[in-house]
């Protein structure tokens, strides 16, 4: 049909604050945690955090098993320190299947959602034609990956200015940017309030 476009649009918005107890509330399991939630509050991917209350847990680990932003299997081991603190993982989990500690912790430990966000835009070969980013209150980068944030390649970045509700629109010339292995983005929660991607 004349005038019909193949360009699709996807809007991403996740302004939920990080939570140290989103995945598993504070407890002292000997192995597997009881999961309070298996996804993050905003529905997008997030990194996972481990928060300890004790100070004698250096080198104890929590193995997190779940899926990446495209739904593929993903595992990360998060190692605690000797201090009572929150340690953030770097992998972006769309869902969590299990979290298992290597040994019982000296005091309560919880598993949560961090502030590092990720979203799959399209799971196959595609071209980005343009995008719109509404800034959050903190300046920072939105990274565009060919593939997933864990094993893909950053093709380019766009930086927000840190003035909330300021909109940055970009049209990409010619055929657009090719994402041969699927397209995803990574950013921190305060960097962007909303993003819309135009791809075909």
C-alpha positions in Angstrom: 0.0 0.0 0.0 1.4 3.4 -1.0 2.7 5.5 1.9 2.9 2.6 4.3 6.1 2.6 6.4 8.1 -0.4 7.7 9.5 1.7 10.6 8.5 0.5 14.1 8.6 2.4 17.4 9.3 1.2 20.9 9.1 3.4 24.0 11.1 2.6 27.1 10.4 4.1 30.5 11.8 2.9 33.9 12.1 5.4 36.7 11.8 3.0 39.6 14.4 3.5 42.3 16.9 0.8 43.2 15.8 -1.7 45.9 18.1 -3.8 48.0 15.4 -6.3 48.8 13.4 -6.5 45.5 14.6 -10.1 44.6 15.1 -11.6 48.1 14.4 -10.0 51.5 17.0 -10.0 54.2 17.6 -13.6 55.6 20.4 -16.1 56.3 19.9 -19.0 53.8 22.3 -21.9 53.8 22.1 -22.1 50.0 19.1 -20.9 47.8 17.3 -17.7 48.6 13.5 -17.6 48.7 12.7 -15.2 45.9 10.3 -12.4 46.6 10.2 -11.3 42.9 11.7 -12.8 39.8 11.5 -9.5 37.7 12.4 -5.9 38.4 9.8 -3.3 39.2 9.9 -1.4 35.9 9.7 -4.6 33.8 13.0 -3.9 32.0 16.4 -5.4 32.8 18.5 -4.4 35.8 21.7 -5.3 37.5 21.4 -7.3 40.7 22.8 -6.3 44.1 23.8 -8.2 47.2 23.6 -6.4 50.5 25.1 -7.8 53.7 24.6 -6.8 57.3 27.6 -8.7 58.7 31.3 -7.9 58.5 32.8 -11.3 58.3 31.7 -12.4 54.8 34.7 -11.6 52.7 34.8 -13.8 49.5 31.4 -15.4 50.1 29.4 -15.3 46.9 25.8 -15.3 45.5 25.3 -17.0 42.2 22.4 -15.3 40.3 20.8 -17.3 37.4 18.2 -15.9 35.0 17.9 -14.4 31.6 19.4 -11.5 29.7 17.3 -8.7 28.0 16.7 -11.1 25.0 15.6 -14.0 27.2 18.8 -15.9 26.8 20.4 -17.8 29.8 22.6 -15.6 32.0 24.6 -16.3 35.2 26.6 -14.0 37.4 28.6 -14.5 40.6 28.6 -11.5 43.0 31.3 -11.6 45.6 30.8 -9.9 49.0 33.5 -8.1 50.9 34.3 -8.1 54.6 32.3 -5.0 55.2 28.5 -4.6 55.7 27.7 -3.1 52.3 26.0 -3.4 49.0 27.9 -5.0 46.1 26.4 -4.4 42.6 26.7 -6.9 39.8 27.4 -5.7 36.3 25.2 -8.0 34.2 21.7 -7.0 33.2 19.0 -9.5 34.1 15.5 -9.4 32.6 14.4 -12.2 35.0 15.9 -14.1 37.9 15.4 -17.9 38.3 17.5 -18.4 41.4 20.0 -16.8 43.8 22.3 -19.2 45.8 24.9 -18.3 48.4 28.2 -20.2 48.6 27.9 -20.4 52.4 25.7 -19.1 55.1 26.4 -15.4 55.8 27.4 -14.1 59.2 24.3 -11.9 59.4 21.3 -11.1 57.1 21.9 -10.7 53.4 19.4 -9.6 50.7 19.3 -9.6 47.0 18.0 -6.6 45.1 17.6 -4.5 41.9 20.4 -2.0 41.1 20.3 1.2 39.2 21.8 0.0 36.0 19.1 -0.6 33.4 18.9 -2.4 30.1 16.3 -3.0 27.4 16.0 -5.1 24.3 14.8 -3.0 21.4 14.7 -5.8 18.7 16.0 -9.3 18.8 17.2 -9.7 15.2 19.0 -7.8 12.5 17.6 -4.2 12.3 18.5 -0.6 11.5 18.0 2.3 13.9 16.4 5.2 12.0 16.2 7.7 14.9 15.5 8.1 18.6 14.1 10.5 21.2 15.5 10.7 24.7 13.9 12.6 27.6 16.5 13.5 30.1 16.3 12.6 33.8 17.8 14.6 36.6 21.4 13.2 36.1 23.6 13.6 33.0 24.9 10.3 31.7 25.2 8.0 28.7 22.7 5.8 26.9 24.8 3.0 25.3 23.5 1.3 22.1 24.6 -2.3 21.7 24.8 -4.6 18.7 23.7 -7.7 20.7 23.2 -7.8 24.5 24.9 -5.6 27.1 26.8 -8.7 28.3 28.4 -9.9 25.1 27.5 -7.3 22.4 29.4 -4.4 21.0 28.7 -0.7 21.8 28.1 0.9 18.4 27.6 4.4 19.8 26.5 6.4 22.8 24.1 9.4 23.4 24.6 11.6 26.4 21.7 13.3 28.3 22.2 16.7 29.8 20.9 16.2 33.3 18.0 18.7 33.0 14.8 16.8 33.7 12.3 16.6 30.9 14.6 18.0 28.3 14.1 16.1 25.0 16.9 15.1 22.6 15.7 14.0 19.1 18.0 12.4 16.6 17.3 11.4 13.0 19.9 9.1 11.5 20.7 9.7 7.8 20.7 7.3 4.9 19.8 3.7 5.8 20.3 4.2 9.6 22.7 2.3 11.9 22.8 -1.5 11.3 22.5 -3.8 14.4 23.3 -7.2 12.9 22.9 -9.2 16.1 19.9 -7.4 17.6 19.7 -4.0 19.3 19.7 -3.2 23.1 20.4 -0.2 25.2 22.0 0.3 28.7 21.7 3.3 31.0 21.3 4.2 34.7 17.9 4.9 36.1 18.3 8.7 36.7 19.8 9.4 33.3 16.6 9.1 31.2 12.9 9.3 32.1 11.7 8.0 28.7 13.2 6.9 25.3 11.6 6.1 22.0 13.4 4.2 19.3 12.5 4.1 15.6 13.8 1.1 13.7 13.2 -1.1 10.7 
